[in-house]
Amino acid sequence: MTVRQFVERKFLPEHVAYQKHAGKEHYKSQLPFVLDGVPDRKLSRGGKTRFRLGEEPAPVPRRYGIGDKRLRDVQREDVQRLVGTMLMRGYSVQCAKHVKTVVSAIYTHAEQEGWYSGANPAKFVKLPEMVRATPHALSFDQLAKLLEILPKATRLMVFMAAVTSMNIAEICGL
């Protein structure tokens, strides 16, 4: 059985179907990467590919998906190549981690159901550390200039956030 067949016949109806809405959406967004591979971001998102109205755009080529491999034949190297290709094509470390987690969930479910025995191929896949953006705080002068140009309601919200350290959800709750 291929990974794609297992996902369609077992994983989706027995695991994903029992997830909350957010979990289902997560799997829906990540499974194409796992099964079909990684598209070139230049072609899939911001590329200037032109086609006529009413014409279907050419499909974006994907590489290194594991969907057509047999469930038992997928190795750690296959998953490492998949996430490595994502990183090389400009996807974030967080996105690559999501794909690794989905592969791990597929193989964990396969093992629980008795369809796979062996080491989970996603277990020892390496990813670089995530680099978080450093938060930027406005100086008092910058805040004063900002407050001058904001509309009344927005000005009040920004002022409340600056003075009380409340987040947007807390301010909206007021």
Residue pairs with C-beta under 8 A, 6 or more apart in sequence:
1 9
1 70
1 71
1 115
2 67
2 68
2 69
2 70
2 71
3 34
3 35
3 66
3 67
3 68
3 69
3 70
3 71
3 74
3 106
4 35
4 67
4 68
6 71
6 106
6 110
6 115
7 31
7 34
7 35
7 67
7 106
10 109
10 110
10 113
10 115
11 105
11 106
11 109
11 110
12 27
14 109
14 113
15 105
15 109
16 23
16 24
16 27
17 24
19 26
19 27
26 98
26 102
27 102
30 98
30 99
30 101
30 102
31 102
32 62
33 65
33 82
33 86
33 99
33 102
34 65
34 66
34 67
34 82
34 99
34 102
34 103
34 106
35 65
35 66
35 67
36 62
36 65
36 67
37 62
37 63
37 64
37 65
37 82
37 85
38 62
38 63
38 64
38 65
38 82
38 85
38 86
38 89
38 91
39 60
39 61
39 62
39 89
40 60
40 61
40 89
41 89
41 90
41 91
43 49
43 60
43 61
44 60
49 57
49 58
51 57
51 58
63 85
64 78
64 81
64 82
64 85
65 82
66 74
66 78
66 79
66 82
66 103
69 78
71 110
71 115
71 116
72 116
72 118
74 107
74 121
75 121
76 119
76 121
76 122
76 123
76 124
76 125
78 121
79 100
79 103
79 121
79 122
79 125
80 125
80 126
82 99
82 103
83 96
83 97
83 99
83 100
83 125
83 127
86 95
86 96
86 99
87 93
87 96
87 127
87 128
92 130
93 127
93 128
93 129
93 130
93 131
94 130
96 127
97 127
97 130
100 122
100 125
100 127
101 122
103 121
103 122
104 120
104 122
104 123
107 116
107 120
107 121
107 122
108 120
110 116
111 117
111 120
138 146
138 162
143 158
143 162
146 158
147 155
147 158
147 159
150 158
157 168
157 171
160 166
160 171
160 174
161 167
161 168
161 171
